[in-house]
């Protein structure tokens, strides 16, 4: 069966209507609730009326899917500002593990009749609920999901909180997500949702697609249209830099900034000339920086394009490689900015090459070679990959590219390749091709994340196309000076890469002693899976933040649901020991999951 992400694409069912529940629909809903939750599941006693309803129905909004006048599925949404949520029956509000405010909505009673459970009804209900929440300005959603169908909630981004309840014979679990998290996790379903639009009788009083909504006129920050990255540690320092002295107290392991300082000459020269550097315009087209890169990497100057870090280069250059609707192949998991770009900046048909933990997340060259038969317009390979750290050796990758279709272009992101070896870069190979571009960030390997400097290396013709869209002064003078001086001291950085490997090995061993599964990879970070008894990764990350340790939730890097995965950046020896100590205390203090609460007699979450 074909798949989009992890969701099976089944035979399309024509004729489904999606609409707000009418009074007549509600009578059908109450009868179906009795049939499912009393007769089928045993959550409630069978009653003579053959109907189930509760006090929340007075203000809940119902969304239904129907065939003509027959309701075949429904979902209830409890808005804020009312007297109660269904969770009030199980848990005192002071014990709720999220804020209760004007942005909190509750999903409940997700139900599809038996004859429709292999069709698109549940997906349409979830899409309608998502659009409802977006249009009503929700910031957070919660649900008490029935154990048997938790996967439906997980797929749209809700995460488990380790709180379980019982209502009659039915078990439920408390889940929540912000609308930003829902947006990231549902991005994988957008192609399928768009295809279903022509087969759906959409009668909701809100647009089917967010792109048709007046809400898209809001600032990007208010539309959940940005990619999630690390950097949460600035919440402890202040993004207005109010408490920079706290930088030594927090551990910013949620970003992959170097643990070591830039080369000594970088700090010395910037320190001596800082006043002049800050008030002076840089060389217009980074001529000196390009010469230094050309000399250090042994590639022609005309095959280099400077940029303010890899993100600048992605947004400025990839639009020249694809057009809307192009076919793109990504690894899964991989750096989340690429999926975001192909969803929201240049919408493309994205397919994923799934990497599996049981295979060590190894990127199989043979698997890529088979996938290339699908005639992609662009293939994006992060090598070493992020967040797995797995690396394809240069010789194997060059062999793959030499045999690839000439019509397929390749974008090779080498942000972490220097931690393997500078000789593993494909830069010298790329300049001899017509279809390979290498993206090099100098942030991580050269300890210049704050400077924002990077470059592309590729065939002269493509680089010239990109150059035509490059503004003057694209790289600041502090960044140009730092980049040039860093490139002149390869011995310093080689020593730091060797230190990083030793630190990573020790950190991996200590995490394994705590019960973590660890994939060390070849870069300056570790992908980890936490033990089952510790709950989910998001909860552990939240608890660690309160202790000054910031870890990276990697859920935005995959279309799959990764409840227990997180990424840890390698730091210096003392900081790594602090991380381990904080994690050890969290393991000792963590509550056992599965707190059970006696349920009331109403239908609760479902």
Secondary structure, DSSP 8 states (H G I E B T S, - for coil): --EETTEE-----TTEEEEE--HHHHHHHHHHHIIIIIIIS-SS---TT-----GGGGT-EEEEEEETTEEEEEEEEE-TTSS--GGGGTS-GGG-SS--STTEEEEEEEEE-GGGTTTTHHHHHHHHHHHHHHHTT--EEEEEEEGGGHHHHHHTT-EEEEEEEEETTEEEEEEEEEHHHHHHHHGGGHHHHHHHHTTEEE--SS-SSGGGSGGGGS-GGGTT-S---S-TTHHHH-TT-TTGGGGGTSEETTS---SS---HHHHHHHHHHHHHHHHS---TT-HHHHHHHHHHHT--GGGEEEESSHHHHHHHHGGGT--TT-EEEEEES--HHHHHIIIIIS--EEEEEE--GGGTT---HHHHHHHGGG--SEEEEESS-TTT-----HHHHHHHHHTS-TT-EEEEE-TTGGGT-GGG--HHHHTT-SSEEEEEESTTTTT-TTT--EEEEE-HHHHHHHHTT--TT-S-HHHHHHHHHHHT-HHHHHHHHHHHHHHHHHHHHHHHHTT-EEE--SSSEEEEE--GGG--HHHHHHHHHTTTEE-EE-GGG-SS--TTEEEEE---HHHHHHHHHHHHHHHHH---S-EEEE--SS-TT-
